[in-house]
Each structure stands twice: as structure tokens, then as C-alpha cells.
Amino acid sequence: MNDAPTADALPEPQLNELLRRADWRFLLRVTGPPHVADMTSGRDSRAIELVAAAGDPPPGRADVAAIGFPTRLALTSALDAVRPGGEIVCLWGLPRPLGARRAAARLRRAGLADVRVLWAGPVPHRTPQFWLSLDSPEALSHLLGNRPARSTRQAALRPLWRACARAGLLTPLCAIGRVPGEEAETPQDGIEAAFPATGGQLLLTGGQRSINKVVGLPFAGSAGEPPAVAKFSRVPTADAALEREAAALRTLERDRPGVTGVPRLLAEGRRAGRRALAESAVHGRPLIDLLSPTSFGELATLVGDWLTGLAGGTPRARDDWWPRLVGEPLARFERNFGDVFPADPLTALRDLLGEIGDLPETCEHRDCSPWNVVLDERGAPGLLDWESAEPHGLPGLDLAYFLANCAFVLDGALESGNTRKSYEHLLDPATPYGKVAADCVAEYCDRLGLAGEDFARLRLLAWVVHSASDYNHLEMAAAGPPSHEALRGAMFLGLVETELGVVGA
């Protein structure tokens, strides 16, 4: 592994694909980058090179031995390579009759403990979207319940998956077992306690970028929904997102303890060299499943009322927060998009944001979208994924973001690329969705004592703030500075221009 490629040397699509092949690392007990005795080949081996500690471990001192299907010869070599308390990971992609059962039996006969077999599904030869414990009916029920079949083809695949599971023909599979020994008796940390290696496990590994986090759900001894959630970053640049999430949850628990529907931070730590969090699970039905033209008004009012609970009552002096919360995002917007943004609208943008005055402090979620809101059995909202949060932020931005994304979902604008036209309609109170938005904003402003003009400026600020993510994604895709054409197509730039009435941009 001395010539291992670095993440920086790989194009983002290739990096993303390889890292996702090695998401099994978050099922291990090791906290630091694992020393791996790699006995695999091909893409599995290249993936291991990206996540393992540098250098080849001495015989008997590896934290992990990675092999293919556990033949007797491969298993013997792996046992010779791993330290007491270390783990053996078996990866194979070709169907083997009763392969899962045979692999587990061999690991147990070899004396390994905590043996589990996981399916890296749902489609062979594609990047896994989840890693599912095959011996956990609870994990399977949760997965199927939260991934409803959206087509006849998907519905037809469900019984086929079950039949393949019974026959041991699902692929690709991953079997993991722990080598017994004194070093295995180390105290459990908070992450291990929330997401134990024993019992049913489910890793959710969706997303399109290497910066997307991995979510672990434990089902050990639980007949219902998992009580906790573990989150892991794949790459160093994503560690900061989990640090922000932890800071936001600590702030909310201290300053807004009465707000329901917010995860509680249980533990912080590391897994496989990356940042890890454990937090209480917030359960409920995704709001996006309930969103329709007729339900939009009721759901918008519900979320708007809930968001007022994140705001403090006393306005803060503008000078205390304007440079950080407005000045810095505005300067970043000018750096990123100044070459494709006309000078006159840029002056108008500066002037409008410069008029923002004293406002109450608010914990901003900054990704308050219909896919991150859930409704519990009483219909009360909860909000997931606080990794983009600003604990000491401003009111209005989350509501603007939520309303816009609801309209985009209802209009199919995200798929078609017609977000600008959809947003124009949302800003018009004479349209059905525009009336919903206007009524919701009026009630929100009344509750917080905001003027309508101030909300309009904060809505504009929301798109300036979120334009940074557009730029980052374009930069990752281009592996360098985005082209002018790519910048011109950025969604949030279009929303800024729509707010300012920029014509022909």
C-alpha cells in the first residue's frame, strides 16, 4: 500500500465510487485509520488503499484483514495477519449458493465472534446504497418501509430479493468477524454503545458525492424503530459538517430545550479515522410523501409555526452579527459568481442586504427542505440532518428555503431545471402556491415581529448563502474552477436574479 492513490489525485466520480465500496469500515470497532492486511484485488483493493493507514502492518498486528470469500486458505492467512481483538472482513461479488450461511459458519468455526453478514445492495455491480444485516428482520422491514417501491419493476424485485436471500444468492456480500483476545475487552465508547457491532445493523450510504455522510441504524434487541442514529464522514472535508451538527444540537439542547422534533446529541468520536456522531433518532413519516397541491398550505403553516420556536425573542444589534452572517456570504458570492453576475444587480444586491437591521437570533437549519422534515404520529414536525446548521443565525432563511423547495417538488422543477419559473410563480401571491407562501410568511412575521420588507431581504440572503453549495458542487464536478457556462446554470444564482428582477440573464 506504499503507492496508494490519494483522494486528491482522483476525479470526484471515481473517488466517490471507490470510497462507497469501503463503507464497511464504519461497521468496525477501530477508531483510527485501520492498519489493513489487504488480500483483495481490483476495485476493492483500490478502495482499501484510500481508507487504510499508510504502510503494511507486521504479521499479527493488523487491525483488519480483508479477503474475498472465506476459503480455508484465505481465512488462515487472515488469522495470521490480525492482532487479538482485530477483525476479518470478507468481500465477494459473485453469487455462491448458500454463500452467506457458509461464510458465517466458517468464521464461527475459526473462533471469530460478533459474526455478521451484510448485503451491499440493492443492485450488483453498482455503488451500494445500503449495507443490510441479513440476519435482522427488523433492519429489513425498516429498509423496505423507508424505500417504497416507486415502479412496477421495483415492486417486482422485492420478492426476487427475498428469494435470493433465502437461497444465499444476493450479491455483493460482506462478512465480518472479530478475533478474540485481550485487546477486544477495551471499554465501549459512546459511538459503539449507540451503534453496536452485535445485533442487526443497517448502513444507509446514498447520495451522489464523497462528502455525503454515512448513517448507521442499530436494531440490536429492538423490535421497533432504532432508538439512535450514528453518522460518519467519508472524507476529511466532511468532518466539519458533523462538527457543525454537533455544535447546533448542543446549542439547541441548551437554549431551546422545549423544541420537540430535534435530535439529541448522545456521543462524539471517531470510526475508521473519520468523525462520528451518535444522536437520538427522530422518527416520523417524511413530509415529502404527504406534500400535494392541496396539502401544501397546511404543511407550510405547520412547519412555519415550528420554525418560530428556533428563534429568540430579543433582537440583536446588527453590528454584532452582520459581518459574519451577511458580509461574509456576500463577499463569497461576489468571488464565486462576480464574473457572470452583472454589475448593476450586484450593486442592488449589496444595497438591499445592507438594509438588514436588528434581528432576533435563530438557530438556522440551512437545509429545511420537504425531504428533511418528518411528521410524527401526532402530526408534529421534526427536522433531520443538522450538518449545515448555523447555531447563531437569522430568522426567515429556513422558511424561505422550505417554501421554495416545496414549490419545486410540486412543479417538478428540480428534475426539469425550471426552478426560476417555479420561483417566479411562488413570489406572486395571485398564484395558488404564491398565496400559500404569502399567508405562511405573514403569519411567521407576525409571530416574530418581523416586517415584510425584512423577510424579503432575508429571503434574498438565503439564496446568497446557499449559492456557496452550488459553487462547491460545480467545483468538485469540474475538479477545478467551474466554467462560465456552469456558473450561469447554478440554481441559486437564478433565484438571486429572480429576486432582483434581472432580465435576460
Sequence and secondary structure as in RCSB ss.txt:
>XXXX:A:sequence
MNDAPTADALPEPQLNELLRRADWRFLLRVTGPPHVADMTSGRDSRAIELVAAAGDPPPGRADVAAIGFPTRLAL
TSALDAVRPGGEIVCLWGLPRPLGARRAAARLRRAGLADVRVLWAGPVPHRTPQFWLSLDSPEALSHLLGNRPAR
STRQAALRPLWRACARAGLLTPLCAIGRVPGEEAETPQDGIEAAFPATGGQLLLTGGQRSINKVVGLPFAGSAGE
PPAVAKFSRVPTADAALEREAAALRTLERDRPGVTGVPRLLAEGRRAGRRALAESAVHGRPLIDLLSPTSFGELA
TLVGDWLTGLAGGTPRARDDWWPRLVGEPLARFERNFGDVFPADPLTALRDLLGEIGDLPETCEHRDCSPWNVVL
DERGAPGLLDWESAEPHGLPGLDLAYFLANCAFVLDGALESGNTRKSYEHLLDPATPYGKVAADCVAEYCDRLGL
AGEDFARLRLLAWVVHSASDYNHLEMAAAGPPSHEALRGAMFLGLVETELGVVGA
>XXXX:A:secstr
 TT   GGGS HHHHHHHHHHTGGGGGSS  S   EEE   HHHHHHHHHHS SS   TT EEEEEESS  HHHH
HHHHHHEEEEEEEEEEE S  TTHHHHHHHHHHHTT EEEEEEEEESSTTS  SEEEETT HHHHHHHHHHS   
SHHHHHHHHHHHHHHHHT  SSEEEEEE  SGGGG    HHHHHS SSS EEEE  SSSTTS EEEEE TT SSS
 SEEEEE SSHHHHHHHHHHHHHHHHHHHH TT  S   EEEEEEETTEEEEEEE    EEHHHH  TTTHHHHH
HHHHHHHHTTEEEEEE HHHHHIIIIIHHHHHHHHHHGGGS HHHHHHHHHHHHT   EEEEEE S   TTTEEE
 TTS EEE   TT EEEE SSHHHHHHHHHHHHHHHTHHHHT HHHHHHHHT TTSHHHHHHHHHHHHHHHHHT 
 HHHHHHHHHHHHHHHHHHHHHHHHHHHTSS  HHHHHT HHHHHHHHHHT    
